[in-house]
Amino acid sequence: MTKYYYIYILTNKHNRVLYIGVTNNLIKRVWEHKNKINNNSSFTRRYNIDKLVYYE
């Protein structure tokens, strides 16, 4: 079974901070960021990072 992974870049609403992540379920991960669920990173919480700007 082949797994596919995504590299994604998120920012905050002012587009001043970038966050780069890797996941195998992009839709779920972006939803988690937007809803502040399973977000153990104090960096993303501190800067309110939840807007997807790029993925590959």
Secondary structure, 3 states (H helix, E strand, C coil): CCCCCEEEEEECCCCCCEEEEEECCHHHHHHHHHCCCCCCCHHHHHCCCCEEEEEC
